[in-house]
Structure formats: structure tokens, C-alpha cells
Amino acid sequence: MDKELILKNHFHFIGVGGIGMSAIAMGLMKKGYSVSGSDLVQNNETKKLEKLGAIIFNSQIGENIKFITSKFNNKLINFVVSTAIKPENEELIYCRKKNLPVKHRSEILALLMHSYTSLAVAGSHGKTSTSTFLSTLLELCTHNSSSITGGIIPIYNSNCHLEDTKFLVAEVDESDGTINRYKSDIGIINNIDFDHCDHFSDLEEVISSFKDFATNSKKLLINFDCKNTRNNFYSKNNWSNTSARNVAYSIIPDEINARHTIGKYYENGHFICSLEIPIPGLHNLSNITAAIAASRMIGLDFLEIKKNIKYLKLPKKRFEYRGQIYERHLYDDYAHHPNEIKETIKLGRLFIKQKRENASQKSRLIAIFQPHRYSRVKQFTKEFAEELSKADVVYVTNIYGAGEVNEDKINSKIITDLIYKQNKNVCYINDYHEITNNFLELTQKGDFILNMGAGDCHNFWSILNAKKQLKY
């Protein structure tokens, strides 16, 4: 980027602690821009930004904007928001009142992507995992790749690795309709599902938003196993895990267990070789196939890809093993849509099955679920109940509103009441502190605990450990 342009611009992020916002802020700092931001919650991402030299406010008041405009009065200040920032936010109100330039985060990410050969990962499910797998392969195979994602990538231990490289892997979000702003060299669509009911009214609207993304991609890579991508998008670049016929890239699984996945890899119907992949789960195999396919599309040598597959790891909060406490095993997963819960529970069953083969102790699958957004609970109550009831024991906590107003007075009990009709071992528990206080009564030795959700539920492990020394 132009050095003069960098010196003349400053970026202030309203809500900088979000996983997507912090990644873009960090990327700008690595490019040399001065950055500031505000967030009511201080987390690892805000601490990293402060260490890099960003000015971080732990309040969101008009005085923050006044300070920034005074301090950087020799620069063009760009104020950046995400869709999560509400009109009543005091910083945003101040910006509007003073006619200061406010940009959406998608505009800034699109600007960063423009400088690279960009591979944009989109889809209703698995974006972060696919971005992680693709980023890992490109880093190890080319040493010439950057990444901006909505999760922590193990190889970088960060959600942003932005250098002066040829390639950039970018996770792009469809949740608010801004996906049409991204132009990419390769656009990847993992799958399409109805979600984000606060923005879209039906599946057709979701599909329509992806059509704009497809148009803006020089090359399109689609999942042929998903009927919504297969029926609405045509591309000779596609992948499958069910058939090697009529698809460009495929891995047909021979064995999936808790340790690995073994499958036969094909290109254009021709068998290439067998692969051993260190990640379990059919949904993860789909994401890995997409990453391999995209790598091949930019010309990477297959033998290099095969050599580096063994280093693939899931991103944080994606079936992440947090540890053992009181002889119970706890996993965190970001699942917050019924179809994601379905796959996470299936993977949990796979782990339990293998554990039973090696031990006499019986393990129960405990699902702890924090619903995310009132609109999503309202839309998918039946689907949530159907998938969660497949666990042995279910605990549903309060809904994480994510800034939504609970106009319909919805609570989690509507899910637990439906689960009870299929599985009597279900209970509504207000929050994670209550679960912690009754942990030994709610669980038993050998339990396999899946803690699922997209809110603050992933603090559970820390809460548990903080009280570990207490006598129950």
C-alpha cells in the first residue's frame, strides 16, 4: 500500500474486541496504519492490539471520539463499525452528529483483499475451519500467504497474519448482506443454509446474497454435496465427499474415527492416492477437501500439499479439548445452528465409541448449550430440540442476545420443554456459574461434555477451574 496513504489515514474501530473486527484492526496496524478502538469488554484481542500500539478505550462514549479527532487532527480518520453496533451507540451518535466518515468493517476488509491474490471463504457453516485449513496449507507450502479470519488459527496463534505476501485467505461473512462487497480471485462457498433470521427472511434471500459473491469471484469453488450450492451455482471447480464422478476434487472416506480420517483422493474422477488426515468428522473432511481444492486451483504441487496435511489442526473453539476436571472431559464448540449441533454431537459419539473400545467405564454425552440470538431461537426451536435431544443429558442455559432486543419475550425453556418430549434428561439452568456450583451433581465420572454456543459460554472452563479448589 502507498506509504503516503498510510501516513495520512487513521482507523478507529467501534467494538474492536470482536473476533472479526480485531483481525482487521490488527491487519491495518501490520500495514503501518495507526489504529484505535473501543470495547466494553477487554479480551485477548484488545490486549494484543494494545501491545502493538493501538489506543484502546474500555468505554464507548462521545469523549473517545473527541479525543481521537484531536490527537489525529492531521489525518483522515475512518470510523469503523460492524453490524453489531446499534444506532444508539454513543460513539456512533457522536460521529453522525459531527458528520464524521463511518465505514462498515466489510469495506475495510475488501480494501485489504485488493492488494493480494485473494481466496475468500464463504458459507453458512465451516468458514473458520476451512480458512484455517487453507491458511495452514498455503503457509507451509508457499511461505507466501497471509490470513484474516473469524477465529484463532493455530499455526499463527492469531486471527490475523498479514504480511507483504502474494496470497491472502479471507473469511467473509454473509450474516448481514455485506458479502457482495468482496471481490476475490477464488471464491469458496462451503454450503448454504437458512440462518441469520434477524437479517434474512427466508432461504432464497440467503442464496441471493451468495449469488452476488459468486459474481464478484474470478473463479468459483463450490460444495457439490450441498443441494443449495449445487442447484443454484454452476462451476467446473467443485468438490464432493460422496462421489468422484462429475466433480473436480473429491475425497471419498474409507475410515473415520476419533484420531483421523482416511480417504481416497481424486481429481476430475482420476484416483490420485490415499490420504491420512489428522482431523475427524465428515463435516471437517468437506472443509479440508475445499482447502486442498483451492490450493490446487492456485497451482500448488499436490505432493507438497500431501506432505503438509499432517500439520492440519482445528481452530480454537471448534471441538477444542479444554481438559479433564474431576474425571470429566470438556470440549468447547462454536455450534449455534441446529445443523452444527448435529455434526458436533455426531463427532462426540465417535469419540465416545472409541473410548469405550479402550476402557470399561461408560461415558455419557452431556450437551451444554447456550442459545445465541432470540431470533434464531424463535426460528429454529423445533430443530434445536430435535438435535440436542440426541445427547444423553442436556442442559440449556439462558439465551445470549448478542445485542438483540427480546421483543417476543423468548427464553430457553421453550427448547427444554420440547426436548423433554423426546429426552427426559433435560434441564434449564440459568447460567454457567449455576452449573459450576452444582457441577458434581449434574455430571458424573467419565462424562464427555460438549459445551456449545457462540456467546460467552466458552468462559465455562475458566469458571470451573477458578472454583476447582472448593469443597462440594
Secondary structure, DSSP 8 states (H G I E B T S, - for coil): --HHHHHHEEEEEETTTSHHHHHHHHHHHHHT-EEEEE-SS--HHHHHHHHHT-EEESS--HHHHHHHHHHTTTSEEEEEE-TTS-TT-HHHHHHHHTT--EEEHHHHHHHHHTTSEEEEEE-SS-HHHHHHHHHHHHHHHHS-EEEEEEEEETTTTEEEE--S-SEEEEE---TTSGGGG--EEEEEE-------TTT-SSHHHHHHHHHHHHHTEEEEEEETTSHHHHTT---S-EEESS-STT-SEEEEEEEE-SS-EEEEEEETTEEEEEEEES--SHHHHHHHHHHHHHHHHTT--HHHHHHHGGG----TTSSEEEEEETTEEEEEE---SHHHHHHHHHHHHHHHHHHHHH-SS---EEEEEE-B-HHHHHHHHHHHHHHHTTSSEEEE---B-TT---TT---THHHHHHHHTT-S-EEE-S-HHHHHHTHHHH--TT-EEEEEESSSGGGHHHHHHHTTTS--
